[in-house]
């Protein structure tokens, strides 16, 4: 879908063609790891990973979501169920080259939740596959404590950068918990934007913000880059999902129909990037009445048989905001 840039209508003003794109972060959890689906770009062999995306065609797609589902099916052979719109991404710098004269793409980002199919042959044939999302954001995984990359590779150059202008130190404090501030797992996008502003990630170099990362980071790379601004879109999706865990039962879109409480806890930990106290988590689940026992036991747990539970869907009619309020990290 193409249009023109709003603004002056002077005959001397060069109009910029606009294309509407649809991009989605499709999330699943397997083996206690949050995964995001990445799709290859047709005809490109050495491109960074990217999220499934394609243009919106108003003649073929009655709605944005219909267009999104069509592109996802074509690029991934995957049928998604839960979908929600995130944000519209249209900043300059979305193209790989600063002198790119092709239409400026304004992309509508989406979050989708699914379960990894048992047969992934269709994904591979479509050039798609699931990747752990902490591969792109290694500083976001606190399940085994504070990630070493924060103190070893992030805070030293960020602290130096923060001395260069007013307000930077406050952003650093709020985003990375520097100076005793609590870590907020929902500030995924703010942390990514801070690293981009400081020129510490590959997208900043690619977009022309810095000439080279070598002088700032040496051989260290702060996570894998993605095509265009897809890592920014993924950061937005992770932040949205982490926040939504606390007031909507979206985690059950990632669970099988029956599960143990340990499996549920590990899925919540995987998404939030936090280690949760077992007994406190079970009391929280019990108090929210989000699940009910099936009366069956799981025997393939590697230990004592564990009770199986299922999501109690009636809770959606009983309460306005049924979720797992995980509390604040100190």
PyMOL commands that set and color helices and strands:
alter all, ss='L'
color gray80, all
select helices_A, chain A and resi 64-76+121-125+133-135+138-140+148-162+168-176+178-180+188-197+202-206+214-217+230-244+250-253+261-272+278-288+315-318
alter helices_A, ss='H'
color red, helices_A
select strands_A, chain A and resi 2-3+18-30+33-39+52-55+82-89+104-113+128-132+291-298+306-311
alter strands_A, ss='S'
color yellow, strands_A
deselect
rebuild
show_as cartoon
